[in-house]
Amino acid sequence: MSIVANADTRVVIMGGPAGTNAARRMGEFCHLIKKPLNVVAFVFPPDAGKTFEIPYGAQLVSLPVYRTVAEATAAHPEINATVIYVGADRATKAAQDALADPKIKLVSMITEGVPEKDAKLLAKDAKKRGKVFNGPSSIGILSAGESRLGVIGGEFNNLVLSKLYRPGSFGVITKSGGLSNEIMWICSQFADGVTTAIGIGGDAYPGTDFVSYLEMFEKDPQTKAVVIVGEMGGNLEEQAAAWLGAKKRRIRLIATISGFCQEHLPKGMKFGHAGAKEGLRGEGSARSKTDALRAAGAIVPDTFGALGPAIEKLYRELVETGVIAPVAETDAAALPRLPKSIDQAMKSGDVMVEPLIKTTISDDRGDEPCYDGYPASELIKKGYQIPHVIGLLWNKKLLSAQEAEIVKRIIMLSADHGPCVSGALVTIIAAGAGINMAQSVAAGMMMIGPRFGGAVTDAGKWFKYAVDQKLTPEAFLDYMKANVGPVPGIGHRVKSVKNPDKRVAELVSHVKSLSIPMPHLDFALQVEKITTAKKDTLILNVDGTIAAILVDLGYPVESLNGFFILARTIGFIGHWIDQKRQGSRLIRLFDYLVNYATPKRRDVPPLT
Amino acid sequence: MAKVLEGPGMDLFKKWGMAVPNHVVLTSVDQFDPLAQANAWMRNGKLVVKAHEAIGSRMKLGLVKVDLDLAGAKKAVTEMLGKNVGSGLTVSQVIVSEMVPHSAEYYLAVKSVREGADLMLASVGGIEIESQWDKVQHVAIEVGDPALAAEIEAAAKKAGFAKDLVPKVVEFALKLHQCYDQEDAQYLEINPLVLSASGELVALDAVTLLDADARYRHPDWNFTFASEFGRPYTSDERAIMEIDSRVKGSVKFIEIPGGDTALLPAGGGASVFYSDAVVARGGKIANYAEYSGDPPDWAVEALTDKVCSLPGIKRIIVGGAIANFTDVKKTFTGIIAGFRRAKADGKLKDVEIWVRRGGPKEAEGLAAMRALEDEGFNIHVYDRYTPLTDIVDFAIQGKGNP
């Protein structure tokens, strides 16, 4: 038995992320007590029409999300309670809607920071309608073995330790969320556990007070005693004392009140919950509340520490007098367990999972990414640059400063070749069509292949082949002529020996000034000597130069195109931004740029 | 509850049609002459100068000067601004208001109660009301209902207001209740309410407490809330309040000079029981603190920083009940980082740390705390099997301390 929430309570949760988290906790409790999930639906307008997935045991239950309470209760007539998790500025409206719904009998508000006036109006509305409005700032309501509304009770392990899977004999009412959990734990350690525990919230005017719940506990035969945790401020504890003293009550009352420290503090210094404020003229002190409760017959230990023994003493007395019949303990080992997630199971060594992919270059599972094992921030701190990151991620090699300088120059040389080359042109056309950056740049990228930008890979491949095979330049050229065709990386449409490519000259002279051995570049230059002797324009072009140098730096042939893609991305992005900035229009080819080699206009024959 | 200083409080009263003395708030004496130029009332009547700060017993500290002419007021402003009033607190604002010559003083207040509001009125005011509390008449106004003029009229008559004054009192009381209701107030007190020479009721001095939670729906609240401690907030308190206002969950911090026991507990409920336990065992608390609602670890770390910086502390109580959803491991990570930094900065010498906690990831969190012992911290760590406040007994009385 229990009060407020029981095995028939069916909940619509109002709220998104915080609400789903609560639903998960409620699912854990339902799984523990082997009862169906007590959450039926959500109200969360931004996700109306979708479903939220809530774990229940090892399954995932899909719960529908509605725009309004009315829609939820219409679709699920079994709903009779709601738990509110929406923000303070919307919580009042949510509670008003819920109270106005004839199917909902209990509204528990978890939201904190709700204006006091709103809480009073909601309490008044609920009273008028004969419903229960619990909170604001409530941690929730839990009836042992029956129902859990909210996150009250904490994590799964605590539910088991505090024996919340089966009813005991003690009711609990607290303002504080943390202390509700503590009292349930104490009741399970010093007595036989709890029936229902209610967090009424720490605000000045909780929607439902101690007395209302004491009345309900008085009528619940399973509950033999109630523990309340009060605090200075307000007069809810005095009212509880008055209720207890008014006539003979079946239930016993144990209370603990906080706020005695106020007597020793500078005047006016107040703290704790919003409601923990001594009256402006001294009423509602911890002492006056304690006195009132004791006078009415409640057990009020001197300190919180004495609460456990006081509960134990009362429990023994109630057992001896036959009020409580001790129950045989459930074997905790026989209780359902919370299925472990793969993460947890792997951590505890219970399962082994065959990985789906394998990586050898980077890992960001820690507090920052590590490239080939080196933390990014350390690389930055020690003066490493982008070429070093490229070296680590593409070739798992930490470059020297000289090598990095070469890579940097290669990227700078290749960053852009104007708007007319096929990749840039396509990017510009896409930008004009209003396509966004990622897709426009990708369109330009799709042009990279054998005829545009692809020569670097091919040049690298054949120079490497020649050096590996120890071919002479002459033998290499013979081989290429017989088997492949023109040598990739050799030849230029406009540049020649007389009109050399400045970029190539710069790069070669820089590389040659260093102490790094460059067998592929040397070989390529020897080849050039032979080819230019035959024809002025058969120079080692920029693609061939870059290819030879990168192979010399140890980059695998298949990575070479990456330098072109990377470098040219800078240019493509620039072209896209440039077009956007100008607000350029849709580009359409002029008819005079097309050779219409089509048949003359003619009649369409009838379909046969 | 959030206290509003006199200047903005008076402005709220004025907004709802209640007469208040003319007033200006100054932060620098340079503002005095231009204001005197712009406001005829400053030049033509007598003035009152008060420190515009949340400081108790301003009269005793010489922070209230009355019956001044313009030159006298300027002198008072000059003397008061920047004045050190002890404990490192200086006056940063003054309020200059007009003296209202009056014959009689009355009392009018409205207070939030569970059912709605308690409207209080008395035909005695000023300091006399303190000894004649039984003369106050009460009118209960249910939340959501309008205040009824007839009921207030009956109470005013019963309170002994002169017959011709009753309609004016009723009108003023209705405005006060409207202000209370519309401004999300929790307590408004006018003492004294006076009858000016021109026969008009004027709110001469006012206490204004508003509901800080309602701030979001009052865009015209252009003031910050003042402390209710009889002293302004310290810079460390303000720093934590600033963090509190922008994080999930909450962190709270109040300094109490002269204490030997610092508190760093979790939860609005448990934190007060820890404070009680320290006092009950003869300790002196050096602060109040609390974190709850699963705040981010950096916010808890900032709070730990402030707690470790409290002067003269012998011990820190890192207490807490069994959390529902606050991640013990994560919040303890913040506390541990704060402890390490404090130690590196030379703090925490001869300071004992006492820990008790339960809740999500309790085993990991407590193990991390225990490991601090290897780093040379004087730390004692207990789990859920040690009752909540027993660590205070161990810490102060040495009882049961293994």
Interface residues (C-beta under 8 A of the other chain):
Chain A: N21 R25 A88 D89 E112 G113 V114 P115 E116 K117 K120 L121 K124 I139 G140 V151 I152 G153 G154 E155 N158 L161 T174 K175 S176 G177 G178 L179 S180 N181 E182 W185 I186 G202 A204 Y205 D209 V229 E231 M232 G234 N235 T256 S258 G259 F260 C261 E263 H264 L265 P266 K267 G268 M269 K270 F271 G272 H273 A274 A276 K277 L280 R281 A286 D302 T303 F304 G305 L307 G308
Chain B: M1 G56 K111 S112 R114 E115 G116 W133 E142 V143 G144 D181 D184 Q186 Y187 D211 D213 A214 Y216 R217 E228 F229 G230 K252 I254 I256 A266 G267 G268 G269 A270 S271 V272 F273 S275 D276 A277 V278 V279 A280 K284 I285 Y288 E290 S292 G293 G320 A321 I322 A323 N324 F325 T326 G358 G359 P360 R384 P387 L388 T389 D390 D393
